[in-house]
């Protein structure tokens, strides 16, 4: 189950299932942008690729 955690310093930690990460060919340290979605409880995570 995906989850997002926010530290006291404002750092986001996004946890997704390993099979999803492998299918997207993600690695630790990828640059991401987190922004608010249309709903008040929705966050959109954008993963930037070169």
DRENLOSE-194804 format. One record per residue (C-alpha): residue in one letter; x, y negated, z; residue number from 1. Coordinates in nm, 4 decimals, decimal comma, padded with zeros to 6 digits. Example, Ala and Ser with C-alpha at 12.3 -4.5 7.8 and 13.67 -1.06 7.14 Angstrom:
BEGIN
<site "A" <01,2300 00,4500 00,7800> 1>
<site "S" <01,3670 00,1060 00,7140> 2>
END
This chain:
BEGIN
<site "X" <00,0000 00,0000 00,0000> 1>
<site "X" <00,1519 -00,3368 -00,0976> 2>
<site "X" <00,2016 -00,5918 00,1779> 3>
<site "X" <00,3494 -00,9382 00,2220> 4>
<site "X" <00,5130 -01,0573 00,5417> 5>
<site "X" <00,6082 -01,4147 00,6299> 6>
<site "X" <00,8889 -01,4884 00,8764> 7>
<site "X" <00,8946 -01,7856 01,1129> 8>
<site "X" <01,1443 -01,9583 00,8809> 9>
<site "X" <00,9091 -01,9300 00,5814> 10>
<site "X" <01,0789 -01,6369 00,4046> 11>
<site "X" <00,8434 -01,3957 00,2271> 12>
<site "X" <00,9011 -01,0215 00,2284> 13>
<site "X" <00,7030 -00,8345 -00,0382> 14>
<site "X" <00,6703 -00,4600 00,0088> 15>
<site "X" <00,5432 -00,2494 -00,2813> 16>
<site "X" <00,5411 00,1284 -00,3325> 17>
<site "X" <00,8733 00,2671 -00,4610> 18>
<site "X" <00,7114 00,4279 -00,7666> 19>
<site "X" <00,5734 00,0874 -00,8717> 20>
<site "X" <00,9154 -00,0746 -00,8223> 21>
<site "X" <01,0814 00,1966 -01,0315> 22>
<site "X" <00,8237 00,1676 -01,3092> 23>
<site "X" <00,8875 -00,2106 -01,3219> 24>
<site "X" <01,2654 -00,1488 -01,3003> 25>
<site "X" <01,2947 -00,3803 -00,9997> 26>
<site "X" <01,6036 -00,4081 -00,7834> 27>
<site "X" <01,6665 -00,5741 -00,4483> 28>
<site "X" <01,7329 -00,9448 -00,4681> 29>
<site "X" <01,5240 -01,0237 -00,7777> 30>
<site "X" <01,4216 -01,3887 -00,7871> 31>
<site "X" <01,0519 -01,4369 -00,7245> 32>
<site "X" <00,8052 -01,7211 -00,6929> 33>
<site "X" <00,5111 -01,6970 -00,4530> 34>
<site "X" <00,2164 -01,9307 -00,4991> 35>
<site "X" <-00,1397 -01,9576 -00,3774> 36>
<site "X" <-00,4077 -01,7992 -00,5903> 37>
<site "X" <-00,7630 -01,9098 -00,6647> 38>
<site "X" <-00,9001 -01,7635 -00,3417> 39>
<site "X" <-00,7836 -01,8777 00,0015> 40>
<site "X" <-00,6500 -01,5313 00,0883> 41>
<site "X" <-00,4792 -01,4634 -00,2479> 42>
<site "X" <-00,1072 -01,4947 -00,3172> 43>
<site "X" <00,0475 -01,4546 -00,6631> 44>
<site "X" <00,4002 -01,3149 -00,6786> 45>
<site "X" <00,5906 -01,3844 -01,0033> 46>
<site "X" <00,9114 -01,1851 -01,0636> 47>
<site "X" <01,1590 -01,3680 -01,2845> 48>
<site "X" <01,3676 -01,1729 -01,5335> 49>
<site "X" <01,6670 -01,2804 -01,7417> 50>
END
